[in-house]
Amino acid sequence: MRIPAIFFAADAPQEIIIMASLRGKDGYFQSCSTYTDKENYFLVDSRYEIVRVLGKGSYGVVCSAVDTKSLSTGLEHRIAIKKVTKIFSKDILLVRAIRELKFMKFFKGHKNIATLLDLDVVYVKPYDGLYCFQELADLDLARVLYSNVQLSEFHIQNFMYQILCGLKYIHTADVVHRDLKPGNILVTTQGTLKICDFGLARGINPKFFRNRATTITNYVATRWYRAPELILSTKNYSKSVDIWAIGCILGELFGRRPIFPGKNSHEQIHELFKILGSPPNETVKKYNWKIEGILWVKYKPVKWTTLYPFAPPEAINLLTRLLQWDYKKRLDVEEILEQDFFKYVRNAADEPKSATAFDFSFEETANDIAGLKETLEREVKEFNEECQVMS
């Protein structure tokens, strides 16, 4: 199928042309393939053979595909294609798409962060959007958790250690992931874990946000892994929201079920009270938390040893220090790596830090759709040029 990468708009004068794809060679797709399940539409280079849709979220849809170029080697290279949709309709959606793209480029190469392989921008409706081609893992941690696979103490130590190595790289770039959960941690058949999905990630370096309110929307992060300050306040914005999620994942690895499975924000707070006990009065006053009704009942904390009787003392101690009401009392990622729980799996020489903080300055310089579109196209072209040089 040969579709022009530059074609005439149906209702526009012929001198007005619209690009169909940023990747079109000499103005045309030499060949391409399309896919639809009547709800989702994909238009990609013919080297990619789309298999099926894997999932859909508020910001896009992900499908699995085969890179047919790899078939000549005798190996089937499966990939994931994330299509970020509706990006040209609002400037905030374009900013979000650029931010996620820049994150993936910035973190490319770390073994515990999902690798970006290819990029494209498609303009033809209904296929339009930013296409991010990434490595496809066989599983995510959520599927491992709810399988019949037995997890030893060593497995849990190793899994958590790999997640923390990826998070250390992210945090030392002054970036907060904001949506850490088992479903956003890929697991390969070789047992490598990789953090993915930076759609909600944000920066915390004040250098880039002098003219912007440093608030955090309280709906970020999947509810079960959401830190209490994200539910009770909109002003607390720190790396500690990821540390809370790490604690939730650690407990879930031992218990094989979520620690705080609330069905809504009110019930989520109730779940926290039932396990952690009522927050100290000084913490409530310190952060001006508004907790209606529930403060009239004083809850006592449940001992972690009661919830996880088979967890070693080192894990219990770590859980206690991660799942703190007061975010300032939680350990940071480098302190966590120093804990005894990881002493048999840790390789301190292989825990790289980001050399620089992530640069968010683009968010301050381009505030209209035209300017943001240029930024997006420039980022995609630069990435593809870098890939061509390396290939």
C-alpha angles and dihedrals in degrees: 000000000000116000122175114247086209115042139163118265111245096231100030134088111271093248088065109083131185126205115235095195137005089221097055110130114230089348096307142082102237085206134342142176131225132204134188137167089190091263103053128042129201131185115185142155111283091246085078119071110195115220107182146322112271101187147334132220138175092274102040151318133271127211135178121240143171122239098223092199087072092058090077088066092055092248125105108226108203119195140178121237116203114196112198104206138206092018095142095055100071135021092228090058091050091050090050092049093048091047093052091045092051090048092054091048092046095050095041111130101032108122094221096050122075113261124237111222107174142356139205139168116215121197102182113104131260088020095052122129145082112300117207115189112203140168113276117227121207093234143001123229092255091062091048091051094052096042127090092254111129113231117208124204087258091054091053093047091049095046093049092045092055092048090051092050089056092044092050090058091048095047094046086058087058091248127134115206094205095190107061110155137135091267091059095053114083122210122203126205087253089061097252116146121211130187112228142174111058094181093120099033118124140179128249102190105121089210089078099039106049092126097040131080109250095225127134123215110244096223095068120113125034107288099245092056097038117124115237093243089061090057099040100038143021097207105066109091119165146123087265091084087070091046090056089053090050089056091050091051092048092053091046091053090058098039099033090223134076115274095217109028100174120170094210138004095273093049090045091060089048090054090053091051092050093055105028098031124231114324116253113269090237090057092050091050094041093059097029092237117185109215108168119208099339094083090067088073118063112217124200118218120253114234113249088223088062092053095041108025093166096051115108119246090253090060093046090051091049093050090052092054095046102045099058123146090222107066091205090064095056119102118252121236095264091050090051092054089055092059121113091241089077101040094108097047103034125112103182091187090063101054104098123194124215108264092218141019115260112264113236095170092113088072090063098045104047117051104154129072094244093054093044091049090055090050092051093049092048092052092050094047092048091051093049092048090051090051092051091052091050095046 
